[in-house]
Amino acid sequence: MSTVKTRILIISDTHCAVLTRRKDGDNVPHPPFSAPLPPADLLILAGDLTMTGKIEEYHRALDMLKDIEAPVKLVIAGNHDYSLDSEFMLSHLEPKGLTKPAAEFEVQEAHDLWMAPDGRARLEGVTFLEEGVHSVDLENGARIKVYASPYTPEYQDWGFPYEHDEDRYNTRETSLSDARNIAPSPVPSFTATDTPIDILLTHGPPYQNLSHTTTGDDAGCPHLLRALMRGRPLLHCFGHIHEGWGAEIVKWSDRADEIATAPTPIADWKDGAWHTGVAHNGLQSVSVNHEKMLQRHAAYLDVSRDGSTLRKGQETVLVNAAIMDVNYEPVNAPWLVDIELPLAK
């Protein structure tokens, strides 16, 4: 398959962050999330655009996105963007102090802003992805398949939730044996199609991968890890767990398909049954040069033909690109990834 080197800029959990600009003679240290961010062929924002899903917050997010140079910009929602989750809004009328008509108006206003043909997002070249598989053409000639989902395991009653024993990402046949399958659009398996997904874009992380909180808990989803092992995309982008910022390269074992489909209880999977699906010494953390990161305004990883080319179906780059730390300060850098993506046929 012919490929083209593609530069992807990845951010997440911006929560209304503003891209600050350095002024002439300004010697005050600036965080890496400051203008100008490096230009890219593709920008990905993995959710939590806002703090509380207010329309004015969405406009602030679009103001920020407008300042980033990328011809294609893909965005998903996160748990804080709950006005984009109609089911959540209509089930939380009393806690939110809303009438049903008022909640329906907020949902419609948010959807129109991001998804209507004449909404601000579309007019400014921003593509909002709802859950499922999408085909995306890039200006450099690449045509990619992206699986997107804003959903995360339920925590403190935020938007786009699912229960911890519910599986939103696998088919009934490939779910963990005691999971309740609720997947309306499962992640496609790598071996089940001639054109497997190239990018998995979720708000939350998979289990045990850039998913640990400051309390030591693992907030990653075991069902998502299973879907990741089945789908084996080139790239998995997410955020949600601010303290999990970073990148890893996973090498899958030749038993990945077998392990990701074998009947396994949730507890056994979490206790380590998934390990055999990863090659021996197959999880590599990506080191970051802090000085170069500050100069570039991004942490950089080259897995293109000029660097260490990924083998499709055998390796996946995982990126937690949460800009905010646990105190909601924008101290983390975006990730800039050079990667080979398939050319349109």
C-alpha positions in Angstrom: 0.0 0.0 0.0 1.3 3.4 -0.9 1.6 5.9 1.9 2.4 9.5 2.5 4.3 11.1 5.4 1.7 13.0 7.4 2.2 15.4 10.3 -0.4 15.2 13.0 -0.8 17.7 15.9 -2.7 16.1 18.8 -4.3 18.0 21.8 -7.0 17.1 24.3 -8.6 18.4 27.5 -8.2 22.1 26.5 -11.0 23.1 28.7 -11.3 26.6 27.2 -7.5 27.2 27.2 -6.3 30.2 25.4 -3.2 30.1 23.2 -1.1 32.8 24.7 1.4 34.7 22.6 4.9 35.8 23.6 5.5 39.5 23.3 8.7 41.1 22.2 11.0 41.4 25.1 8.9 39.1 27.2 11.2 37.0 29.4 8.4 35.4 31.4 8.5 31.6 30.9 5.6 30.4 28.7 4.0 27.0 28.8 4.5 24.8 25.7 0.7 25.3 24.9 1.3 28.7 23.5 1.1 30.3 20.0 2.3 29.5 17.5 1.7 25.8 17.6 3.5 23.9 14.8 1.6 23.6 11.6 0.4 20.1 10.6 -1.5 18.2 8.0 -4.1 17.1 10.5 -5.2 18.5 13.9 -6.9 16.1 16.4 -8.6 17.3 19.5 -9.6 14.4 21.7 -12.4 15.9 23.8 -13.1 18.1 26.8 -13.2 21.4 24.8 -15.0 23.1 27.7 -15.5 23.0 31.5 -19.3 22.8 31.5 -20.5 22.6 27.9 -21.8 26.2 27.7 -22.2 27.7 24.3 -19.8 30.6 25.1 -17.2 28.0 26.1 -17.6 26.2 22.7 -17.0 29.5 21.0 -13.8 30.0 23.1 -12.7 26.5 21.9 -13.3 27.5 18.3 -11.4 30.7 18.8 -8.4 28.6 19.9 -8.8 26.1 17.0 -8.9 29.0 14.6 -5.3 30.0 15.6 -3.9 26.5 14.7 -2.6 26.0 11.2 -3.9 22.7 9.8 -6.1 22.2 6.7 -8.1 19.4 8.4 -9.2 19.6 12.0 -11.0 16.7 13.7 -12.8 17.1 17.1 -14.7 14.9 19.4 -16.5 15.7 22.6 -15.6 14.6 26.2 -17.4 14.2 29.5 -17.2 17.9 30.2 -19.0 18.8 26.9 -22.2 17.3 28.2 -24.6 19.6 26.3 -23.6 17.6 23.2 -25.0 14.5 25.0 -28.7 14.7 24.6 -29.4 11.6 26.7 -27.4 12.9 29.6 -29.0 16.4 29.4 -32.6 15.1 29.3 -31.9 12.7 32.3 -30.4 15.5 34.4 -33.1 18.2 34.2 -33.4 18.7 38.0 -29.6 18.7 38.8 -29.0 21.2 36.0 -32.0 23.4 37.0 -33.5 23.0 33.5 -36.9 22.4 32.0 -37.1 19.9 29.2 -37.6 22.6 26.5 -34.6 24.5 27.9 -32.4 21.3 27.9 -33.5 20.5 24.3 -32.6 24.0 23.2 -29.1 23.8 24.7 -28.5 20.4 23.0 -29.8 21.7 19.7 -27.7 24.9 20.0 -24.5 22.9 20.7 -25.2 20.4 17.9 -25.9 23.2 15.4 -22.7 25.0 16.4 -20.5 21.9 15.7 -22.4 19.9 13.1 -24.8 22.0 11.1 -23.7 22.8 7.6 -24.0 26.5 8.4 -22.6 26.2 11.9 -19.5 28.0 13.0 -17.4 24.8 13.2 -18.1 23.7 9.6 -17.7 27.2 8.2 -14.2 27.4 9.9 -13.1 24.0 8.6 -13.5 22.0 11.8 -15.1 18.6 11.5 -16.9 17.2 14.6 -17.0 13.4 14.7 -19.7 11.5 16.4 -19.3 7.9 17.5 -18.4 5.5 14.7 -16.1 5.0 11.7 -15.3 7.9 9.5 -13.4 8.2 6.2 -11.3 11.4 6.1 -9.4 12.8 3.1 -6.4 15.0 3.8 -4.9 17.7 1.5 -1.6 15.8 1.2 -3.4 12.9 -0.5 -4.0 10.6 2.4 -7.3 8.9 3.0 -7.8 7.6 6.5 -10.3 5.6 8.5 -10.9 7.0 12.0 -13.0 5.4 14.7 -14.2 8.1 17.1 -16.0 7.9 20.5 -16.5 10.5 23.3 -17.7 7.9 25.9 -15.8 7.1 29.1 -16.5 4.9 32.2 -19.0 6.6 34.5 -17.3 8.9 37.1 -18.9 11.6 39.2 -21.9 11.9 36.9 -20.5 13.7 33.8 -21.5 13.4 30.2 -21.1 10.5 27.8 -20.9 7.8 30.5 -21.2 4.0 30.5 -21.1 1.6 33.5 -17.8 -0.1 34.2 -19.2 -3.6 33.3 -20.6 -2.2 30.0 -18.7 -2.7 26.8 -19.2 0.1 24.2 -16.4 -0.9 21.8 -16.6 -4.6 20.9 -19.0 -6.9 19.3 -21.1 -9.3 21.4 -18.9 -12.2 20.2 -15.7 -10.4 21.2 -16.8 -8.8 24.5 -15.3 -9.9 27.8 -17.4 -12.8 28.9 -19.3 -11.1 31.8 -19.6 -7.7 30.2 -22.9 -6.2 29.2 -22.5 -5.3 25.5 -24.0 -1.9 24.6 -21.9 -1.2 21.5 -24.0 0.5 18.8 -20.9 0.8 16.5 -18.0 -1.5 17.6 -14.4 -0.9 16.7 -13.6 -2.9 13.5 -11.1 -5.8 13.9 -7.8 -5.4 12.0 -8.3 -8.8 10.3 -12.0 -8.3 9.5 -11.6 -5.8 6.6 -9.3 -4.8 3.8 -9.2 -1.3 5.2 -8.8 -1.4 9.0 -8.9 1.8 10.9 -5.8 4.0 10.9 -6.6 6.1 13.9 -8.6 5.3 17.1 -9.8 8.6 18.6 -11.4 8.3 22.0 -11.7 10.7 24.9 -10.6 8.2 27.5 -7.6 5.9 27.7 -7.4 2.1 27.5 -6.7 0.2 30.6 -3.1 0.3 32.0 -1.9 2.7 29.2 -1.3 6.3 30.2 -4.3 6.0 32.5 -3.1 6.2 36.1 -4.4 9.0 38.3 -2.5 10.8 41.1 -4.2 8.5 43.6 -2.6 5.4 41.9 -5.9 4.2 40.5 -6.1 3.1 36.9 -8.9 5.0 35.1 -8.5 3.3 31.8 -11.2 1.1 30.2 -10.5 -2.6 29.9 -13.1 -3.0 27.1 -11.4 -0.2 25.1 -8.0 -2.0 25.6 -9.6 -5.2 24.1 -11.0 -3.2 21.1 -7.6 -1.5 20.7 -5.9 -5.0 20.6 -8.4 -6.2 18.0 -8.3 -3.0 15.8 -4.5 -2.4 16.1 -4.6 1.1 14.5 -1.4 3.0 13.7 -2.4 5.6 16.3 -4.6 5.9 19.3 -5.3 9.4 20.5 -7.0 10.3 23.8 -6.8 12.4 27.0 -9.3 12.6 29.9 -6.7 11.6 32.6 -4.6 14.7 32.8 -1.8 13.2 34.8 -1.4 10.4 32.2 0.1 12.8 29.5 2.7 11.1 27.4 3.2 8.6 24.6 3.9 4.9 24.2 4.6 2.5 21.4 2.9 -0.9 21.7 4.2 -3.9 19.8 1.5 -6.6 19.5 2.3 -10.3 19.7 1.3 -12.8 17.1 -1.4 -14.0 19.5 -3.1 -10.6 19.7 -6.2 -11.7 17.7 -6.6 -14.9 19.8 -6.2 -13.0 23.1 -8.5 -10.2 22.1 -11.4 -12.6 21.3 -11.0 -15.4 23.8 -13.8 -15.7 26.4 -12.3 -13.9 29.4 -14.0 -12.4 32.5 -13.4 -8.7 33.2 -11.5 -9.4 36.4 -9.1 -11.8 34.7 -8.5 -9.4 31.8 -7.6 -6.7 34.3 -5.4 -9.0 36.3 -3.2 -9.6 33.3 -4.9 -11.9 30.8 -4.3 -9.2 28.2 -0.5 -9.3 28.6 0.0 -12.1 26.1 -1.5 -10.0 23.4 1.5 -7.7 23.7 4.9 -8.8 22.5 7.7 -9.4 25.1 9.2 -6.0 26.0 6.5 -4.6 23.7 5.6 -1.5 25.5 8.0 1.4 25.1 7.6 4.9 26.6 8.5 7.8 24.4 11.1 10.0 25.9 10.8 13.8 25.5 13.5 16.4 25.1 12.2 19.2 27.3 14.2 22.0 25.8 13.2 21.1 22.2 9.6 20.6 23.4 9.6 24.2 24.6 11.2 25.5 21.4 8.8 23.5 19.2 5.7 24.1 21.4 5.1 20.4 21.1 6.5 17.0 22.1 7.7 15.3 18.9 7.7 11.7 17.7 8.8 10.5 14.3 7.4 7.1 13.2 7.5 7.9 9.5 9.8 6.4 7.0 12.4 9.1 8.1 12.3 7.8 11.6 11.3 4.4 12.9 8.4 3.3 10.6 5.4 1.7 12.3 4.4 -1.7 11.0 0.6 -1.6 10.5 -1.2 -4.2 12.5 1.9 -4.9 14.5 2.6 -1.6 16.3 0.4 1.2 17.7 1.4 4.6 19.0 -0.6 5.6 22.0 -0.9 9.4 22.8 -2.4 11.0 25.9 -2.4 14.6 24.8 -4.2 16.2 27.8 -3.1 19.9 27.8 -4.3 20.5 31.4 -2.7 19.1 34.6 -4.9 18.0 37.5 -5.2 21.6 38.7 -6.6 22.6 35.2 -3.4 24.6 34.3 -2.4 24.3 30.6 1.2 23.1 31.4 1.3 20.0 29.1 2.5 20.2 25.5 0.6 19.1 22.4 2.0 16.0 20.6 3.4 16.3 17.1 3.6 13.0 15.3 5.1 12.3 11.8 3.5 9.1 10.5 2.9 7.2 7.3 -0.8 7.2 6.3 -2.4 5.4 3.3 -2.8 7.4 0.0 -6.3 7.5 -1.5 -6.6 4.8 -4.1 
